[in-house]
Amino acid sequence: MIDKVGFELLKRMLGPGADAFGENFGIMIKGLTIGMAFWGEGRVAIYEEKMKEFLEQTKVKKSKINKKTDPDINIAGPVFDASFYYFDKKYYRELFSNLLANASNEEKQNIIHPSFVDIIKQLSPLESKILNTFSKSFMSCYPLAIFKGFDSKGRVTPYYTYFIDFLEENSKFGINDTERYQISIENLVRLGLLQKRSDIIQANYDYNKFKNNLRYKVIEVENPNEILKLERYRIELTLLGRDFVECCCK
């Protein structure tokens, strides 16, 4: 049985907006509050605040939907379950809020995939930022280059640095982001959201621009006996990635 503290907390968190999520989800969230009996007061207060913010965000987004329906339990259940571990971070709350609101949209239910909840859990802030650059157009693609060094005997040294040009979206990224590009791109490819293509590269783009990058200059100076060669790629959304961006980034 759920204790009185859990019920009171639930009531304060949901307030009059509880109906926006359907009766079934109210019952489900009550069950989730059992674990709060082991939290300190400070941690409960933080969770309550973040949950209120999340519910209000989702309620506003849902109010703009023309054809509303209750979200499927296999989406809403895992979202609220994740709230205990992921709602401290704003970007997680935003992604989960978008997903839950769009799961309430009858017109988007056919593109909501059950894997989206687990995918969100595996995203970093930088990866969320990268995916958001595709939210304006699914047809967006960005040039990417990798450099390899060749010595006099033909031996190859791959330099594990990704050079990416986000074109008109470049202003959204800082210096610290550029150092993490490779890890983030590889993770997004692993999750099936992005693909890194060499068969089709960025049209009308001068990849030699990347040779002006400071990181390239450093590699060049530190390896004077190697010839650096550039491999050209472009990154773009997969079909799964398009649906994910439509449901979780908008």
Phi, psi and omega in degrees: 000142180278135183285167184296327180298318179298317179295317181295319178297316178302315182297317180292323181293314186276319179055208182290347181279359184301322183298337182297341184251000177089150182300321184301325183282333174297316178298318182295316182295325177303319179296326181290337183287351180304317183296342182291344180299340183261002180268154172282165183299321181297317181293322178296319181296319179296314180299317181300316180297314182293322179293320177300315180299317180298313181296320179293317177304311184293323179297318179297315180295320181293330181295340182269358182274135182281312182252096185268151174206160176291137178296150176297145183295333181284353172256307184296319181301304179298329178297311181290328176296320179293340183301332182287341187240343190236352188281356177294331183265132183298318184293328175295315180299321181294315180295315180293324179296315178299317181296314182294320178296315181289334174290344177268002181261114183302329183282347181246359184298334181283348178249359175285124181250138181302337181286347187299324180298312181291328177296316179303319181299337185258013181260142173267168176302321179295320180293324174297319180295318179298314180297325180295337178292341179269356186289338178285324180206128177293341182276359179299144173209153187228140179288141180224141179228146174232137180254143174233143179258137179240125178271183185295339180263007178082006178287143188253136172240107177282132177260112189281064177229126176266131174253119184233140173245112179272015173054238183291349180264004185302328184295344181280350186246143180252178182299320181297329179295320186298332180286345184248004184306313186300312181299316183292317179296317180297322178293318180294326175292317179301321181283353178083014182268326179240156169232142179254112189250140173246345179286329176233120180250177184294122181290142175055036179238133179272098182294341179293348175302328183295341179288348177271355181290140182302321181296324176295317180300321179295314179301318182296316181291321184283348182227066186293341183266007180247151172261122181271129177241144186258131173256130186260135178219174164218150177250143180207165179288144167278177176297319176297320179298322178297315180294322179297313179298319180296325186264334187243346183246006180231000000 
